[in-house]
Amino acid sequence: MGEPSPAGRFGQFGGRFVPETLVPACEDLEAEFRAAWGDPAFRAELDGILRDYGGRPSPVTECHRLSDRLGVRVLLKREDLNHTGSHKINNVIGQTLLARRMGKTRIVAETGAGQHGVATATACALFGLECKVYMGEVDVARQALNVFRMRLLGAEVEPVVSGSRTLKDAVNEAMRDWVATVETTHYCLGSVMGPHPYPWMVREFQRVIGDEARAQCLAVLGRDPDVVAACVGGGSNAAGIFSGFVGTGAELVGVEPAGGAAIGRGIPGVVHGSKSFLLQDEYGQVLEAHSISAGLDYPGVGPEHAHLASIGRARYEAVTDDEVVAAFQVLSRLEGIIPALEPAHAIAWLLRAAPGIQGRTVLVNLSGRGDKDVAQMMERLG
Ligand SMILES: Cc1ncc(COP(=O)(O)O)c(C=O)c1O
């Protein structure tokens, strides 16, 4: 998972499909990211904040009871233990530091499950930046706790009432805002999607997950795991952990929701500024995705995942809502860890795949904790 082509392509995917007003903003962002990423002072400040404020490194936990049950040795990379409860903080601290470097005073963001919104509101509070978060009306209802957290942190949360009133529509509104305010505003995109340089930049900010996990696995296992699995919405937590293992012999498995399987059921198209696999009808209209978890309810996927799938380096599987609910309960009861519904997708795949991978070692990225989903599960499970 190296640098994309100068045009921002991973194989045939990626690129920069944006209105003319945003081309200079994307070019400035790319130049600023390139300079910052090569600047030891920037890297040291980022690492320091992630350590002292964010709680890094996150541990790797060996799951003894789950391993005994499945006949598979299971390790979890614990991004759920980060400040604000998910991997999203890694990317947001990086992007807000960049925004400050660029002299921007205002941040806009989109959010589905609310975790990216909470992380963004948190970083804006930390750095004294104005913050506006767009969120689909459906997600505002199912993630009420995170909406309250964002407002408590001083962010303005704007419910989006267009389309399916979920993540894709929130991205549309955030992009529209950015077009109109680009002089003062940075768009803090929450996943490895959007126009170049976002997919590359966000993956680099999430690479810390994979780099840490590889060293931790070598310490615990004395070798690399056989399989590395992660859920895929836009694909940032998966890209982060995959980047630590792409050069090893580990099998890489991305897990999508059955109702939003952009790689499993999508065809190449352009959405939100880049070319990737996308759920669309015969006329190229974007189809609505469905997932029990707001963070995976997205009809597209990051372009680098489309590339990894097309060259056969990563495999993408889909799981149903019912499998996810079962996995949510299994991990809670066997390990005392209540996962977010998003990484419960990766656990659900593991439960299903276990009979075929007996005796092997699997590292799962536990991208976030389930506090935000407890009310939703309470309604479903009674
Ligand atoms: C805990 C958690 N995991 C995963 C995701 C999906 O995003 P990505 O595929 O970019 O990791 C989200 C999105 O909100 C999330 O909150």
The ligand as an SDF file (V2000), in Angstrom:
LIG
                    3D

 16 16  0  0  0  0  0  0  0  0999 V2000
  -16.3120    2.0250   15.2270 C   0  0  0  0  0  0  0  0  0  0  0  0
  -16.3630    2.1850   13.7410 C   0  0  0  0  0  0  0  0  0  0  0  0
  -15.7790    1.2760   12.9550 N   0  0  0  0  0  0  0  0  0  0  0  0
  -15.7940    1.3690   11.6160 C   0  0  0  0  0  0  0  0  0  0  0  0
  -16.4360    2.4170   10.9820 C   0  0  0  0  0  0  0  0  0  0  0  0
  -16.4490    2.4240    9.4890 C   0  0  0  0  0  0  0  0  0  0  0  0
  -15.5300    3.3050    8.9310 O   0  0  0  0  0  0  0  0  0  0  0  0
  -14.2260    2.8030    8.1900 P   0  0  0  0  0  0  0  0  0  0  0  0
  -14.6570    1.7430    7.2200 O   0  0  0  0  0  0  0  0  0  0  0  0
  -13.7230    4.0350    7.5250 O   0  0  0  0  0  0  0  0  0  0  0  0
  -13.2780    2.2690    9.2090 O   0  0  0  0  0  0  0  0  0  0  0  0
  -17.0610    3.4090   11.7430 C   0  0  0  0  0  0  0  0  0  0  0  0
  -17.7310    4.5380   11.1090 C   0  0  0  0  0  0  0  0  0  0  0  0
  -18.4190    5.3150   11.6820 O   0  0  0  0  0  0  0  0  0  0  0  0
  -17.0250    3.2950   13.1670 C   0  0  0  0  0  0  0  0  0  0  0  0
  -17.6180    4.1900   13.9600 O   0  0  0  0  0  0  0  0  0  0  0  0
  1  2  1  0
  2  3  1  0
  2 15  2  0
  3  4  2  0
  4  5  1  0
  5  6  1  0
  5 12  2  0
  6  7  1  0
  7  8  1  0
  8  9  2  0
  8 10  1  0
  8 11  1  0
 12 13  1  0
 12 15  1  0
 13 14  2  0
 15 16  1  0
M  END
$$$$
